[in-house]
Amino acid sequence: MARIEEFERSIAYGEAALSYLKGNRTSAYPRNYELWYNYAAGFNRELNKAVNDALKRLGHLPEDLTERLYEEFLSPVRLSDHVGEVSSRVSDELSGIVKMLESSGDVVETYGESLRSAADGLNAAESRNQLRAIVDKVLRATVEIESKNSALEKQLRESQQHIQGLQESLEAIRYESLTDQLTGLANRKHFDQSLDHAISVAMRRGEPVSLVMCDIDHFKKFNDTYGHQTGDQVLRLVGSAIKGAVKGRDIAARYGGEEFAVILPNTNLQAAVTVGNQIRTALIAKELIKRSTGESLGRITMSVGVAVFRERDTRHTFIERADMSLYASKRGGRNRVTSETELLDHESEKTAVA
């Protein structure tokens, strides 16, 4: 009876989630469905409060806000649960191995006792029958230890395979925690960690490190005109173009919304400007086609800013200078790359004129 009630309750939650998706005109992606299912079930009070506040304020839940709420209230919880589950299974597996090894020690000790007993018996044996009984005993003990060792080896092989599988699960969880699911690029958390690491290495080795910041031109207007699903297609296209332009130790990330970043270790400003232009030209070379209709939506352009790390920089001042260069590209007409050197030259010209 309880299982039937649980089934009916879960179906009711699922139907309510679909209703919320339709009512908010939200794409039925698994993560969006998961958010509304949790809302319908009331599993997460903080999530429900945030959704209710948004509905009260906006009248509906936009898709970009849905994504932010998912990242804030569900994704970390899910990853934490996965890590806890895998850690528990690894612990169980290791405990099993310890028990097997302890058992093996007992078996070896018992076998040793059998051999010692046999040796004593041989010294005292006075007839062929006594000798035969001692030899039979040793043979039985030998067969037994061979059988148990064979079983132990099999169990150890199986445990090794299980632990390898768990290791792969942990690697998948790690990848998910550091990757933007829409574009496949590094997420903001991974970007922050990687930039700190790149700065540390650059300072230690005396090498340059450059930062490329990119922003899709007129993305909001495009999104409003063609819808969020087509907007997501644009973001994937940009992610693909950026992936094609980076290599080796370079780290490409979705910085937030329609803004992207590329960390370029051991790369000077001039070379970083070249990478920025490669990204920009690779993107504009791709024509965007609406999948549902085959309609051409034209080409996407991107504004780019480039900066190189300076001795007194922090992560924040480094990013700020690259961002200022990016917005100089926006002000300069978009679809262009501006380096911090050009930005400084422009500021000097304005000061001289003043």
C-alpha positions in Angstrom: 0.0 0.0 0.0 2.8 2.4 1.0 4.6 1.8 -2.4 1.4 2.5 -4.3 1.0 5.8 -2.4 4.6 6.7 -3.0 4.1 5.9 -6.7 1.0 8.1 -7.0 2.7 10.9 -5.0 5.8 10.9 -7.3 3.5 11.0 -10.4 1.6 13.9 -8.9 5.0 15.7 -8.3 6.0 14.9 -11.9 2.8 16.2 -13.4 3.0 19.4 -11.3 6.6 19.9 -12.5 5.6 19.7 -16.1 2.8 22.1 -15.5 5.2 24.6 -14.0 7.6 24.1 -16.9 4.7 24.9 -19.4 3.4 27.8 -17.3 6.8 29.4 -17.2 7.6 28.5 -20.8 10.8 26.8 -19.6 12.6 24.3 -21.8 12.1 20.8 -20.5 15.8 20.1 -19.9 16.5 17.5 -17.1 17.9 20.1 -14.7 14.9 22.5 -15.2 12.6 19.5 -14.6 14.6 18.6 -11.5 14.2 22.1 -10.1 10.4 22.2 -10.6 10.0 18.6 -9.3 11.9 19.6 -6.1 9.7 22.7 -5.9 6.5 20.6 -6.3 7.6 18.1 -3.7 8.8 20.8 -1.2 12.1 19.0 -0.6 14.1 22.2 -0.3 12.6 25.0 1.7 15.2 27.6 0.6 14.6 26.7 -3.0 10.9 27.1 -2.6 11.3 30.4 -0.9 13.5 31.7 -3.7 11.1 30.5 -6.4 8.1 32.0 -4.6 9.9 35.4 -4.2 10.8 35.4 -7.9 7.2 34.5 -8.9 5.9 37.2 -6.7 8.3 39.8 -8.1 8.3 38.8 -11.8 5.1 36.8 -12.3 7.1 33.9 -13.8 10.5 32.3 -13.6 12.8 33.2 -16.6 15.1 30.4 -17.9 18.3 32.2 -16.9 17.0 32.6 -13.3 15.9 28.9 -13.3 19.5 28.0 -14.2 20.9 30.2 -11.4 18.5 28.8 -8.8 19.4 25.3 -9.9 23.2 26.0 -9.5 22.6 27.6 -6.1 20.2 25.2 -4.5 20.4 21.8 -6.2 23.7 21.3 -8.1 26.0 21.6 -5.0 23.7 19.3 -3.0 23.7 16.7 -5.7 27.4 16.7 -6.0 27.9 16.5 -2.3 25.5 13.6 -2.1 27.4 11.8 -4.9 30.8 12.4 -3.3 29.4 11.1 0.1 28.0 8.0 -1.6 31.2 7.2 -3.5 33.3 7.8 -0.4 31.2 5.5 1.6 31.5 2.8 -1.0 35.3 3.2 -1.2 35.4 2.9 2.6 33.3 -0.3 2.5 35.5 -1.8 -0.2 38.7 -1.0 1.8 37.2 -2.5 4.9 36.5 -5.7 2.9 40.1 -5.9 1.7 41.4 -5.5 5.3 39.1 -8.3 6.4 40.3 -10.5 3.5 43.9 -9.9 4.4 43.3 -10.6 8.0 41.6 -13.9 7.0 44.6 -14.7 4.8 46.9 -14.2 7.7 44.8 -16.6 9.8 44.9 -19.2 7.0 48.7 -19.0 6.6 49.1 -19.3 10.4 46.9 -22.4 10.5 48.8 -23.9 7.6 52.1 -23.3 9.4 50.7 -25.0 12.5 49.7 -28.0 10.3 53.2 -28.2 8.9 54.8 -28.0 12.3 52.5 -30.7 13.7 53.3 -32.8 10.7 57.0 -32.4 11.3 56.6 -33.4 14.9 54.5 -36.4 13.8 57.1 -37.6 11.3 59.7 -37.7 14.0 57.4 -39.8 16.2 55.9 -42.0 13.4 56.6 -45.7 13.8 54.5 -47.3 11.0 53.6 -46.8 7.3 50.0 -46.0 8.3 51.0 -43.2 10.6 53.2 -41.7 7.9 50.3 -42.0 5.4 48.0 -40.2 7.8 50.5 -37.4 8.3 51.1 -37.0 4.5 47.3 -37.0 3.9 46.9 -34.3 6.6 49.5 -32.1 4.9 48.0 -32.6 1.5 44.5 -31.6 2.8 46.0 -28.5 4.5 47.8 -27.6 1.2 44.7 -28.0 -0.9 42.8 -25.9 1.5 45.3 -23.0 1.6 45.5 -23.1 -2.2 41.7 -22.9 -2.5 41.5 -20.1 0.0 44.4 -18.2 -1.7 42.7 -18.6 -5.0 39.5 -17.2 -3.6 41.4 -14.3 -2.0 43.1 -13.4 -5.3 39.7 -13.4 -7.0 38.2 -11.2 -4.4 41.2 -8.8 -4.6 40.9 -8.6 -8.4 37.2 -7.8 -8.0 37.9 -5.2 -5.3 40.5 -3.6 -7.6 37.9 -3.3 -10.4 35.3 -1.9 -8.0 37.8 0.7 -6.7 38.8 1.6 -10.2 35.1 2.1 -11.1 34.7 4.3 -8.0 37.7 6.3 -8.9 36.2 7.0 -12.3 32.9 8.0 -10.6 34.9 10.5 -8.5 36.6 11.9 -11.6 33.2 12.3 -13.3 31.9 14.2 -10.2 35.0 16.4 -10.2 34.6 17.1 -13.9 30.9 18.0 -13.4 31.8 20.3 -10.5 34.3 22.2 -12.6 32.5 22.3 -16.0 29.8 24.5 -17.4 27.2 22.0 -18.6 25.9 24.1 -21.5 29.1 24.9 -23.2 31.5 22.2 -21.9 34.0 24.9 -20.9 35.4 25.4 -17.4 32.9 27.0 -15.1 33.5 30.1 -12.9 34.8 28.1 -10.0 37.3 26.3 -12.2 38.3 29.7 -13.8 39.0 31.3 -10.4 41.1 28.3 -9.2 43.0 28.1 -12.6 43.8 31.8 -12.7 45.2 31.8 -9.2 47.3 28.8 -10.1 48.5 30.4 -13.4 49.5 33.6 -11.6 51.4 31.7 -8.9 53.3 29.7 -11.6 54.0 32.8 -13.7 55.4 34.7 -10.7 57.6 31.7 -9.6 59.0 31.1 -13.1 59.2 34.7 -14.2 56.9 34.0 -17.2 54.1 36.1 -18.6 50.4 35.1 -18.3 47.7 36.8 -20.3 43.9 36.9 -19.9 41.4 37.2 -22.8 37.8 38.3 -21.9 35.1 37.9 -24.5 31.5 39.0 -24.6 28.8 38.1 -27.2 27.6 41.3 -29.0 23.8 42.1 -28.6 23.2 38.7 -27.0 20.2 40.0 -24.9 18.5 41.3 -27.9 19.1 38.1 -29.8 17.8 36.0 -26.8 14.7 38.1 -26.6 14.0 37.9 -30.3 14.6 34.2 -30.9 14.1 32.7 -27.4 16.3 31.1 -24.8 16.6 27.8 -26.6 18.2 29.5 -29.6 20.2 31.6 -27.1 21.6 28.4 -25.7 22.5 27.3 -29.2 24.5 30.5 -29.6 26.4 29.9 -26.3 27.3 26.3 -27.4 28.5 27.7 -30.7 30.7 30.2 -28.9 32.0 27.5 -26.6 32.9 25.4 -29.7 34.7 28.4 -31.3 36.7 29.1 -28.2 37.7 25.4 -27.7 39.1 25.4 -31.3 41.3 28.4 -30.6 43.0 27.2 -27.3 45.5 24.5 -26.8 47.9 23.0 -24.3 47.8 24.6 -20.9 45.3 27.3 -21.9 42.1 27.3 -19.9 38.8 28.4 -21.6 35.9 29.2 -19.3 32.3 30.5 -19.3 32.8 33.5 -17.0 29.1 34.2 -16.6 26.0 34.7 -18.8 27.3 35.6 -22.3 30.8 36.4 -21.1 33.8 34.1 -21.6 37.4 34.1 -20.5 40.7 32.4 -21.6 43.7 32.1 -19.4 46.9 31.9 -21.4 50.0 30.7 -19.4 53.5 31.7 -20.7 51.9 34.0 -23.3 52.7 37.7 -23.8 50.2 40.4 -24.7 50.8 40.4 -28.4 50.3 36.6 -28.7 47.2 36.9 -26.5 45.8 39.5 -28.9 46.4 37.0 -31.7 44.4 34.3 -29.8 41.6 36.9 -29.2 41.4 37.6 -32.9 41.4 33.9 -33.7 38.4 33.4 -31.4 36.6 36.4 -32.9 37.1 35.3 -36.5 36.4 31.7 -35.9 33.0 32.7 -34.4 32.0 35.1 -37.2 32.8 32.5 -39.8 30.0 30.3 -38.4 26.5 30.9 -39.7 23.8 30.3 -37.2 20.9 28.2 -38.4 17.7 27.7 -36.4 17.2 24.0 -36.1 13.5 24.0 -36.0 12.9 25.9 -39.2 16.3 25.9 -41.0 16.1 29.7 -41.0 19.5 31.6 -41.1 19.9 33.8 -38.1 23.0 35.5 -39.4 26.4 35.5 -37.8 27.4 36.1 -34.2 30.1 38.7 -33.3 32.1 39.1 -30.2 34.0 41.9 -28.4 37.3 41.0 -26.8 39.6 42.5 -24.3 43.2 41.4 -23.5 45.5 42.1 -20.5 48.8 40.7 -19.3 49.6 40.1 -15.6 51.7 42.8 -13.8 53.9 42.4 -10.8 51.6 44.3 -8.4 48.4 42.7 -9.8 45.9 40.7 -7.8 43.5 38.4 -9.5 40.8 41.1 -9.3 42.9 43.9 -10.8 44.1 41.6 -13.6 40.5 40.7 -14.5 39.4 44.3 -14.1 42.0 45.5 -16.7 41.0 42.8 -19.2 37.3 43.7 -18.6 38.0 47.4 -19.2 39.7 46.5 -22.5 36.6 44.4 -23.4 34.3 47.3 -22.8 36.6 49.6 -24.8 35.9 47.1 -27.7 32.1 47.5 -27.1 32.4 51.3 -27.1 34.6 51.2 -30.2 31.9 49.5 -32.4 32.0 45.8 -31.2 33.4 42.8 -33.1 37.0 43.8 -32.3 39.9 43.1 -30.0 41.3 45.7 -27.7 44.5 45.2 -25.6 45.3 47.1 -22.4 48.1 48.9 -24.2 45.6 50.4 -26.7 43.3 51.3 -23.8 46.1 53.1 -22.0 47.1 54.9 -25.3 43.5 56.0 -25.7 43.3 57.3 -22.2 46.6 59.2 -22.6 45.2 60.9 -25.8 42.1 62.0 -24.0 44.2 63.5 -21.2 46.4 65.3 -23.6 43.4 66.8 -25.4 41.9 67.9 -22.1 
